[in-house]
Amino acid sequence: MYLTATVAVFVACFLAYRSKPEKYADLMGVSALLSMVFAINNLLVTLYGFPEVILAAPVLDAFLAAMIYRAWRANREGWKVVMVGALVAQLMLHVVSISMWKLGTLTQHGLYLYVVAVNAFFIVQLLALGCVGVGHGLDRLRAHLSSRRGLPLAADAHR
């Protein structure tokens, strides 16, 4: 399920980028990085399992958060704030879970809650990227349909 969603979001972001590279370069880059982190994380889960994989998660998420924050500093867009916020929340979850694991207080139920919470924040990240990519696609479709009817666009009213 997550693989399909990640690929769909990547494709939507790629199509937005192909349409307007100067506007959606950050979106494409973040989408590619998120896909890469998703693939690396799944590989690590396969190789090491839980809870050992939790040790790598903060490094991957901190790298991704730093890259998105850097992009946000150059071009402030709301979706980047959502992405960084979700990643910071994930980092806090990682710290708490690693601490509990190392102290010997992480139960199976706690591990399950950790996985559910991390997956929820991953869904937020996919939605943040997907909304921008799909939103662009819907805007292009609206413009295409409007031009076929010969109707003026709302954006044209202000010119």
Disulfide bonds with the S-S distance in Angstrom:
none
